[in-house]
């Protein structure tokens, strides 16, 4: 039944019928890189299962991420989103690391994610592990405020055919996937998909433009004699459009492989390698190309009865090229960047109910040299089904190309004499932003019908990026500081057979400042953080009868201060009918409480989230 809990292929997942014990036994890997139970993970970790994604009707990754109560997800236009954890939200958010099957999808151009360029077949997602809080010791720089780890299902679990179509007033798309077993015992699947999103309305009454995207790929999995091999690849192309013309076009391809082996002495070895190529061209700005090669190795084993050691290292090489436009330029236009790391972590059993996890990562980059990323976690099983944990960590965000090498010219003065010759320039002395984080959490399942988790956090930020005014323009420097503190809380209640309620809330207080010598212009240029003091969700998953399910998601986001965005309530809903085995028909609605509303951006410039309704049909064969 676990396959169905995580989005199995045997018809519609009946998530609301599974016990909380089964859900808490979901295997997770993002906290320690080793398999462990969600219920014993000493971190602020929420798992979005494949079943939850299927029942929500999410057609994109950011829509699925709205199911995580510890994430801020704001619509900014077309399929563009601002996604962050524990503050510092922005369309250019740069403190959240995102992985797809171990492949980092953050851009070294600005340390963030181009969300409109990220896609997977939603039915192939096994789970999404969302950590709010630092993950630098395990995953490296840029995992400052959180880690999103998207894990897709083995080809062995996606056999046969799947066809899905959806269409509505703003969105339309189709996906075809087929999997089979090969003669050598390996399993393979191939897929193709296409999605279209209509133009979003803006504050002025016009429309900002839509997006079209197409993607195809494959995955092969082989297992035998304690060894597994997975090979996967994807290619995609798409465009963000202004009216009927391409405003921004993007494309890319990747190919990766992972090998896992169980060795003698209860040891495990993992090797992973991937290559990634991407291209992005924005009208009037320039064209960016990036080629990446990444390889890493990990070895874990038990030493006696008290120690579980994991260590490894990796190397990444990126080669990029920016064809400079008339306003946005990079100097140099071409650059090779290298990252190398070594990490080690030891989980120590101090007593039958008490364990400690100590880790250290050394990561070297071309801009700032070697960064030191330590962490210490303690976990105490206070009672059966209950755990108290605490953590202390240091993490960093290393400079990106935009921080060091960008030059945004003043269109009035250009590079001539007099006035501001440039609007923004990268700072040649930009260093890494740092964060020291303290966390205290509690996770419990007091009854078979109730489970919950709570986390208190405090983050102290130093060397935050500021935009300093000087002769000729403004330059990035590290004169900022900040702190974030808050409470994350979520839980699940089995209200009745076939009916589950889930709720989550975050209260946060985030403040930033600058040194007395600073002339920071960030607030006027959109570099400052803009976060709600609170946000919450309430979700209902209800099996109404044989083959009929209904899901509701109510969310509330408090107002944003600067640029000002009013707070709002919003409701998503979906009802699905299993017409016969392998055939499902569904009707879904997004943003049902308002015809349109803003979620991020300055008045007069922002695009609005709109009410949308769409129907979908899926066929398994």
Buried (B, 14 or more C-beta within 10 A) or exposed (E): EEBBBBBBBEBBBBBBBBEBEEBBBBBBBBBBBBEBEBBBBBBBBBBBBBBBBBBBBBBBBBBBBBBBBBBBBBBBBBBBBBBBBBBBBBBBBBBBBBBBBBBBBBBBBBBBBBBBBBBBBBBBBBBBBBBBBBBBBBBBBBBBBBBBBBBBBBBBBBBEBBBBBBBBEBBBBBBBBBBEEEEEEBBBBBBBBBBBBBBBBBBEEEBBBBBBBBBBBBBBBBBEEEEBBBBBBBBBBBBBBBEEEBBBBBBBBBBBBBBBBEEEEEEBBBBBBBBBBBBBBBEEBBBBBBBBEBBBBBBBBBEEEEEBBBBBBBBBBBBBBBBBBEBBBBEEEEBEBEBBBBBBBBBBBEEEEBBBBBBBBBBBBBBBEEBEBBBBBBBBBEEEBBBBBBBBBBBBBBBBBBBBBBBBBBEEBEEEEEEBBBBBBBBEEBBBBBBBBBBBBBBBBEEEBEBBBBBBBBBBBBBBBBBBEEEBBBBBBBBBBBBBBBBBBBBBBBBEEBBBBBBBBBBBBBEBBBEEEBEBBBBEEBBBBBBBBBBBBBBBBBBBEEBEBBBBBBBBBBEBEEBEBEBBEBBBBBBBBBEEEBBBEBBBBBBBEBEBBBBBBBEEEBBBBBBBBBEBBBBBE
